[in-house]
């Protein structure tokens, strides 16, 4: 049985059709994560985190019950998302608390240059250094789940020319337990 985090083996055989980044990763014995599995994980994590952030004893507000405040917040969040585009749609849920007040949870996957990422562990920096020494023109991005207060599950993405690969993840206890 395949796990969500099983890696897609990169062929180490070089050929004329092989790509530069793929060849470098293979030479360094770095096996990218399968993009399909990362996409599946991201969707699952988005849903799980949305409901983990749900206020205690809150009831979800259905769209038909949304009022002016909810629509104003949706517009504000939409405008914010437009200023900082991301490939994935955000998750926005509105909640009614026991006392009648309303609140929301807002999550989305965002990409930032590695230089802007915080709390990057040493093993990620080492991997970046290893790739950079073989391919100095490679660029690095961190994709992470972001709420208005916290960041979750950062993925390291390496890109060169038209190629991009997810090459690592951190602050993901299940993955770290099973694969590090």
C-alpha positions, 0 to 999 in steps of 0.5 A: 500500500502506498502512503501519501508521502511515498516519493516518486523516484527520479531516474538516474539514467541520463538521456538527451530528453532528461532535464537539467534539474531532474538530473541534478536531483538524481545525482544528489540522490534527492527524490522529489515528492509526487505532485499528485500526492502533495496536492491531495495532502494539501486539500486534506490538510486544508479541510482538517485545519479549517475544522481544527481552528473552528471555535469550540461549540460554534455552528457553521453559518450556511451561505443562505444565512450570511449577512452584511458582515460576512459579505464585507469580510469575504470582499476584504479577504478576496481583495487581500488574496488578489494582492498576494495571488496563490494557485489554490483557492482559500478556505473561508468558513463562518461560525456562529458562537453560543452567544450569537457573535460571528467569526470566521476561519480563513486558510490558504496555501501561499508561496514565498521566496525561501529568503522570506520564510521563517524558522527554516530548519538546518537540514533544509538549508543544507539541502538548498546548499547542496542543490545550489552548489550543483545548480547555482541558478536554481531558485527556492520557494516555500509553500505553506498553509497560512491562517491569519495567525499561523503557518503550517506544513511548509514545503520546499520547492526547487525550480530551474527553467521550466521545471519545479519539484517539491523536494522536502517538507518540515513541521509535519510530524507524521512525515518526519516520523515516517521518513526522517 
